[in-house]
């Protein structure tokens, strides 16, 4: 382009100058016709067009015409008509010139290209002219034949062949003649004399203008060809060996058509059991062997890759001939031809069953590990829950509180609602705990009543856990809940209640794990309830035992095997048997006489029906009478007994007293009756003395009767607290003297009565008659229990604020240990030696003295007689018992 521009401007400038010269010369100095000037001007313009192109021609023509018009034609108008001819000729010439310039350039470029091509080819290329001389010689020829261009150009072509092959070469060159081509293997010789085979391809090159025809010869070294072929063969065999020994099957097929295999390598047979021939013969084999589960996916991916012409990587299972399932990894690429169009699919598949298995195994292991971890976590969570539940249940002995807290814990952790019902002692079932979980899940519709549901009562009754979906069983017990699990609370073989877990989540049903967790919780809750109840029971029993230790009655519990289980302090005291000697032993062995005792005791089924029985038992302290009753209960028989010995003795004494009193009453009555009968029947036969004797007898016996009856009445009054005593001061000495005086009238001859009284003794404040009765009784006893006779001293003395009386005899005396007891009612030392109503005389004395504010006692020895003493307050201290003050005996 630049060159063209240079030429254009050069042509315009040079031609313009020439036009100016022509116009000036011919217009100024040539005065002839304008024709030569016009012709010369047009010629210059045409030459400018030829050299610079149509534009340069047109411009120069226009400039030349202008110069011609003004300088030569002197502005003749007719010359204007010649202007188009100027321009047309110049432009046409310019066009022709441009064409010529283009052809020239093409030829030059073509020649350069051919030369470059010759140089580029590795093959030897040379040309031979019609005379058989070498004309062109490229670098490949230099390398092949060893001749440089300068050495060979112009020499005969036969230089290249051994002498015996000249004809062969010339014949080939000649054979292509003008037009056509030929190829042949011939033997050539290099510059160093080596002969070698070449393939010559000769083609005629048509002769150009002024040139002779040539023959273009291309010589290809056969040795290189053979080497290349050898390399190809080597590569092919290496490929075959590689394909045969690689642990993968290489294949090629039409793009996207696995059913149109064109090649597959032999390892496929070892891999799947089908030979290469079978693969190539059966187009459907791949689809047939493809695992049904993988078929759709794999075919889809292969087809998509084929459509898009892209590579593909896919894993799938193939069924081997021997039934194995072979995992393969398949990778393929689409090969394209020179035009970029997909030509075929080339790929391989390699087995990775072991890897897959190990991967699957690893995944299974990972999954198992995950499961184990999840299970461990779940187990840990449950253990945590159980531990927390344990802590809650053990936190208090009030099981209602601990059960409520446990229910709250369970509702927070594993259920939407937790309910605990307890069986009471009377067999009724009471709801003690209801706890709800997440408020967002559990609403008002899930609120449960305070009464246990039928389903729970059934579980408690059957003692069997129940679980399942609420709706599945058509049980509407649990309202809007979806499923439940209910387990009984057990302890020591008894059902104590039920633990119920409820879930809101639709479709959720409790499983075996939940059941075992609920049973664990129920077991712990059951033990807690049982422990709390046992503790309460033990507390109750301990309290009862403490009470039993302090009750006056003996309590003995004999279990169903006859062993003593309870023996309280009173039982120890009554029987004299320590608990240690009795507890745990058989009652009949540990308690003397128990077998005989048990035979007499009626055992009642309940405390209201019991009967007491009085039986004697042998104790280390002698025989004792007990009043005993027995009540049976589930653990054995409980016996309650009290010491009845004293009452029994009194009863015996009473019976004896009645007998004695009856006897004592009957004797005087018989005497009176006899005397009266005698007087009535034999009155006429009796003299005065006889009548007086009988009458005296009647009087004496009547007095004796009266005395006995009075004693009995007085004892009765004292016992009943109905006796009123006077309390007035009197002279005790005077009372003693009168008493002794009255007694002297019937004193036996071998007994003497003596009074020992000081001259002055303060007055005492008491009931004078009753004191006299006391003294009489003491004196009569002294007489009665002095069978050998002797002196009886009745004395008194004052000491400070009391007056002491005594009656001292020389009779039988009273054993030391009996001194206290002789003042008891009905008590006598020797029942044979009695007169009157036995055993109540001293009792009356003791009671009377006591009620008069004094005291009475006896001092005695076994053989030296007895001294009965009594003290009464003197008048000065009678403030407590003022004179004339009647006191009520108590
Ligand atoms: P009783 O004389 O009718 O048997 P008492 O109550 O008067 O009843 O006496 C109780 C017992 O005390 C008598 O049975 C007797 O054994 C004993 N006793 C009473 N006085 C004397 C006495 N002075 N000497 C010996 N023993 C006596």
Boltz pocket constraint, residues with backbone or C-beta under 6 A from the ligand:
constraints:
  - pocket:
      binder: B
      contacts: [[A, 777], [A, 778], [A, 781], [A, 782], [A, 783], [A, 785], [A, 786], [A, 809], [A, 811], [A, 812], [A, 813], [A, 814], [A, 822], [A, 824], [A, 827], [A, 828], [A, 829], [A, 830], [A, 833], [A, 834], [A, 835], [A, 836], [A, 837], [A, 838], [A, 839], [A, 840], [A, 841], [A, 842], [A, 843], [A, 866]]
      max_distance: 6.0
